């Protein structure tokens, strides 16, 4: 299992509400939804390392 890095995040309350509803619409926790959005953004920007095939 991959160990995840934990850190505090300060976020605008209005944005938090938007993300909370969006996460619920996709049946995710807000934490996993934020991670999903960041991962997709990093992939789109070609900043995410390519995964090695095993």
N, C-alpha and C positions, 0 to 999 in steps of 0.2 A: 504494500500500500504506500502511495506517495504521501510524504509528510507535507502539509501545507503551511505556508508562512502566514502568521497572524500579525495584523497591525491595525491601529485605530484609523478610522476614516471619518473626516468631517465633511458633511454634505448638506447642501441647502435643503431645508425642510420641504419645499415645494417639489424639488427634484426627487427627493426620497419618496414622496407620495406617488409620483408618476411611476417610479421604478417598482414600488411595492405593488401597485395595481397591475403593471405589466408582468411582473413575476407571477402573480396569482393567476393571470390569464393564461400563462404558459405552464402552470402547475409546478413552479419552482419556488424555492426559498429566495428571499431577496439577495442573500449572500451568493448563492449559486448563480442567480441571474446576472448579478454584477460581474462575476467571474466569467460567465459565458459572453457577455457583451464585450468585456475587455479582451478576451481571447480572440473573438471574431474580428475585432478592430485591429489587433496586432497582426492577425493573418492577412487581412485586407491590405495593410500597410507593408506587408512582406517583412515584418519585424520578428515574427514568431519562427523559431528554428523548425526546420522540417524534421518530422519524426522518422527514425530509422526503421526500416522494415526488418523484421526478424524471421 
